[in-house]
Amino acid sequence: MPVDKERITFLLGEIEKALSILKEFQKEEKAKIIGDPKILGSVKYYFIVVMEGCIDVGNHILSREHRGVPESYADVFTALGQNGVLPDSLAQNLAHMAKFRNLLVHLYSYIKFSNTVFKMLTNLSIILPKDIFKGCTAHNSGYYLV
């Protein structure tokens, strides 16, 4: 079954929207972000939206190209890198972000995240470049994600 370009386009649009909002938060002072639970919660939420979108795109590509089922969300990006869908450095960054997403979703009440969230926010352009899937290569199914 070919890759659903409309689905990928939609997901990439949602990722871009969430990244734009995160970039707006970058303008705020650290004390304001970590001192206000509503702002900190919003930042966490938009990180989750970005990562869920990336995971969905990755899983979609892997399943449509019959590349197996990853064991974890981080493995989605490892597989995309190994299959030449993403550059290795981006695949590694996204795998780390998937692990960060897991902490945000599953352990948020056990670990104090405010400083970690702020650090991830200030390094956003390194971790998640503007065009997350820019540079992806053509595949047997004949699509480009550029």
HELIX and SHEET records of a PDB file:
HELIX    1   1 LYS A    5  PHE A   25  1                                  21    
HELIX    2   2 LYS A   30  GLY A   35  1                                   6    
HELIX    3   3 PRO A   37  ARG A   64  1                                  28    
HELIX    4   4 TYR A   73  GLN A   82  1                                  10    
HELIX    5   5 ASP A   88  HIS A  106  1                                  19    
HELIX    6   6 SER A  114  THR A  122  1                                   9    
HELIX    7   7 LEU A  124  ILE A  127  1                                   4    
END                                                                             
